[in-house]
Amino acid sequence: MTLTPVGVTIWIALLAVIAVVIVPLAVGLLRRALNAARNIEGYLADMLTAGVGVAGNTAAVPALDQTIDWAVAMKPMADEIEAKTGAVAALLAKRAGA
């Protein structure tokens, strides 16, 4: 089967459209996708750095829990000290007034 001159002209026009329009469009879109992928990679590296920093900064949270437990355990002792200090203050005030 042979192509007529009109068929050859259509094939040449189609190849020209592909070479001039489709290929540069595909290359441009691929460049944009590659650029976006590189940006995402950079953002992920920043997120990793921030995540490591957050993990380092929150390492003291268990120590804070332990501090709260100690403060709760010290509360009765503080109340007792306050009561005895009040008794001493009352005694000193009584002596100063007498």
Residue, then its C-alpha position, 0 to 999 in steps of 0.5 A: m500500500t502506498l501513500t498518496p501525496v495528500g497522505v504524505t502531506i498529512w503525515i509530514a504535518l502531523l510529525a511537524v506538530i508533534a515535533v514542534v508542539i507535543v515534544p516541547l510541551a512534554v519536556g516542559l511538563l517533565r521539567r516542572a514535575l522534576n522541579a516539584a520533586r526536588n522541592i519536595e525533597g528539600y522540604l522533607a529534609d527541613m521537616l526531618t531536621a525540625g522533627v529531630g529538634v522537636a524530639g530532642n526538646t521533648a526528651a525532658v518530658p518524663a523528667l517533668d512528670q517525675t518533678i510533678d510526682w515529687a511536688v505532689a509527694m512534698k505537699p503534705m510536708a509543706d503543709e506541716i512546715e507551714a503549720k509549724t512556722g505559724a506556731v513559731a510566728a505566734l509564739l514570737a508575736k506573743r513574746a514580743g507583745a508580753 
